Amino acid sequence: MIGRINSIQTLGTVDGPGVRFVLFMQGCPLRCGYCHNPDTWDFAGGYEVSSEEILEKVLRYREYFGKDGGITVSGGEPTMQVDFVRELFALCKGEGIHTALDTSGCIWNEKIEKLLELTDLCLLDYKMCNPEDYEKYTRCKKESVDFFLGELQRRNIDTWLRQVIVKGINDSAESVRMLYDVADAHPCVKKVELLKFRKLCAPKYENLGIEFPFGNLPETKAEDISAIMSAIGKA
């Protein structure tokens, strides 16, 4: 099957456990204020590959995966190309390769149900804890993501909740405590990741001739994350 991808990272270490082959799919319905990959938005961008071609590349790096690594499919929003991702995951599972899906959880349908049958780990981008902010800054309704998380729980799929922390937006102790409350209410969640807001993507916006919505906000530092964790008793 043919899919449209944006790029590949062959030895990723931040998108799931261990060393991973990370595939960035093309196309995304959201417009998150801090998006690092605006070049993935347009479904017509990127380039076409077959699932067999990707598997062949994945197998070249298998020796680096160790016991924890594998493939992570990210984006963009990978569930926009659910048929391709499902076929790729089926091929990878046939080779005993761990599969991780990095998704916003903004889409749900029967095909995604089938995809989750082949998903070992879901990296769920739980972008905001306030429903109004969720829709304002991402164009996604929070209830859609909560439904997706509920389905992960129902299927007992290991899940990591990930949230980019942006000063003045979602960096309060109350907001982050709410995120941990969501995790505590769903035993499938094995890890919560607070990610620093960075602006390394600014040149991409310039090259595309579009505004970087959060370009005027300061980057988040490691000490900012540490302070929040201390404030909620998670340090």
Buried (B, 14 or more C-beta within 10 A) or exposed (E): BEBBBBBBBBEBEEBBBBBBBBBBBBBBBBBBBBBBBBBBBBBEBBEEBBBEBBBEBBBEBBEEBEEEBBBBBBBBBBBBBBBBBBBBBBBBBEEEBBBBBBBBBBBBEEEBEBBBEBBBBBBBBBBBBBEEBBBEBBEBEBEBBBEBBBBBBEBEBBBBBBBBBBBEBBBBBEBBBBBBEBBEEBEBBEEBEBBEBEBEBEEBBEEBEEEBBBEEBEEBEEEBBEEBBEBBEBE
